[in-house]
């Protein structure tokens, strides 16, 4: 009897602490996770931002109509909304790292094959394929951060948000020079981003094999998961259905959707706003680039700050005020201080990393984060889809930007209110 009592006293936890090889593997896994996180984040936006600079050449070569080109602006949000819903189920079955690896591989395949398309329909389909892979990674990256860096959610979210903004800016700036390096072939300049995406796949394959973070540890009483539900349909208050009953989850979805809609307007219409005010085309492009490049340093600093605070409502309010000031400047005198308005809107666009940080902080554990991330992003992207179209319709109907900017200011006030609610110290799941 004495022997039987002594054997269970050697817990799995103490055995792991005495195993230096396992401790070293865990440290190596964290370093690999940081590298993998940055690589995949860098590749989450080139599918969208690389196309704009060569869109005229692509339309001419593919015989793409104006309506089809307009459809391209809504495909990202639609894919993010529809495909992101599948991420929680895939994550429960295969583990988040394996699903991110597969999603990144899909991105690479879609981006490599897209420029080879001979017609508009296939081009759209391959764009949607790449965006589907991006949608899965979008949802699961907050989960990976929560699992592998539970004490550094804000800092790590800021780090990969910084890489995401850098990838978006580099793709927008480098696609035309890449095309020129290949003899002016826009297809090669566009397809090069598929090769870059392929470089992000191997680290995630290795992480998928290191299942220490993907698979919850076994408890001393049995093989059941310690902090996440078993594979299969979830139920109860932490389930996907439970998200629809959480005011905090809805506030996060609204905040995410409103900031996404504003970002798509900046991407699609800000250069035109400046050009209509008499700003030269080259300078208008640089002004747009400022809004993206500001996100590189600010995303990290803002997310790190948000991760240290129990409430993020004040940050959401501050970003909303910056956005309102930028819209007011564009409404009153867009050409008077264009760099100031661009900087203000660039700061306001940092609401994206703030939304990701709040998703990671509001989830009670990694299992609830994956459901909250899927719900907030999918619902949010659905809400964002009409915003660029409504802005364009108002612009055409009123033949100017004053009415659309008033509309955007109203949406910014709604975003500010949603951010106040989402930023409260509440747990979901």
Beta strands, then each sheet from edge to edge (+ up, - down):
strand 1: 218-219
strand 2: 222-225
sheet 1: 1+ 2-
end
